[in-house]
Amino acid sequence: MILTTDIGNTNITTGIYNENDLLFVIRTATDRTRTPDQYAVELRAMLSLHDADSFNFDGAIISSVVPELTEVIKEAIHTVTKQTALVIGPGVRTGLNIRIDNPAQLGADLVAGAVGALHKYTMPCLVLDMGTANKISVLDSAGNYRGCTISAGVGISLRALSTGTSQLPAIPLNAPANAIGTNTVDSMQSGTVLGAAAMLEGLCARLEDSLGEKVNTVVATGGIAGDIIRYCNMDIIYDPDLILDGLKFILEKNKN
């Protein structure tokens, strides 16, 4: 058994694999104030919930965009699994050729998502990671990582609307029946949800033009990707476990 963990700004996502099979996924809220022991108690309880508290683990790996929690989670994983987790960073073999100005600056989650796409899909490929931020990674026909775009996530945009204005309410993440909003909620949902879908369509087209190659695969992952890409007028594969799969591939490469 191996344990893969992606530490994000909003959620911590953990996948438990038996060889190539993803048995289940655990999602918890990211809390920068919690201690290793608190996270260990939560992880053990979650494993027990899935009748997996007696599993024997032979590997663990972490990707993190929250540096202050990386060692905290690593210690918690060791407490529960007795494994020292590999942390994505410089010196870790990924098999990904990163062709950006400073490869060390590339986020661990983007590395894992790109590796997952490289193993699972036809290149060239665009990888949409939609969470606290919206990120689109570009992989060329040779599987090289060429760069990405980063923008504010849908959740951030919604919170900015409701907290930064006097008369706009908090709203659910749904699309209205008509793009032309005839009331406040429908208008906000149209601008936010349909606007995000239109942004993805436009950015994907521009990225393909800049790459100079026809993109064969567009794949989306992340907490809210499924809520947005259904409104895109293009073919997008939804793969919620792409980053966890990428982490599994990286761990296997480093173990071998």
CORTAUR-V791460 format. One record per backbone hydrogen bond with DSSP energy under -0.5 kcal/mol. CO is the residue of the C=O (numbers start at 0). NH is the residue of the N-H. Records with the same first field share a line. If there is no record, write none. Layout:
# CORTAUR-V791460
CO->NH + NH
This chain:
# CORTAUR-V791460
0->57 + 58
1->16
2->60
3->14
4->6 + 62
5->7 + 12
6->64
9->29
10->7 + 12
11->27
12->5
13->25
14->3 + 16
15->22 + 23
16->1 + 18
17->20
19->21
20->17 + 22
23->15
25->13
27->11
30->33
34->38
35->39
36->40
37->41
38->42
39->43
40->44
41->45
42->46
43->47
44->48
45->49
46->49 + 51
47->50
51->54
54->56
58->2
59->85
60->4
61->87
62->6
63->107
65->68 + 69
66->69 + 70
68->72
69->73
70->74
71->75
72->76
73->77
74->78
75->79
76->80 + 82
77->81
82->84
85->61 + 87
88->91
94->96
95->97
96->98 + 144
97->99
101->104
102->105
106->110
107->111
108->112
109->113
110->114
111->115
112->116
113->117
114->118
115->119
116->120
123->215 + 216
124->138
125->127 + 218
126->128 + 136
127->129 + 220
128->130 + 134
129->223 + 224
131->152
132->130 + 134
133->150
134->128 + 136
135->148
136->126 + 138
137->145 + 146
138->123 + 124
139->142
143->139 + 145
144->98
146->137
148->135
150->133
152->156
153->157
154->158
155->159
156->160
157->161
158->162
159->163
166->168
171->173
178->180
182->186
183->187
184->188
185->189
186->190
187->191
188->192 + 193
189->194
191->195
192->196
193->197
194->198
195->199
196->200
197->201
198->202
199->203
200->204
201->205
202->206
203->207
204->208
205->209
206->210
207->211 + 212
216->125
217->236
218->127
219->238
220->129
221->224 + 225
223->226 + 227
224->227 + 228
225->229
227->230
228->231
231->233
233->235
236->219 + 238
238->241
240->244
241->245
242->246
243->247
244->248
245->249
246->250
247->251
248->252
249->253
250->254
251->255
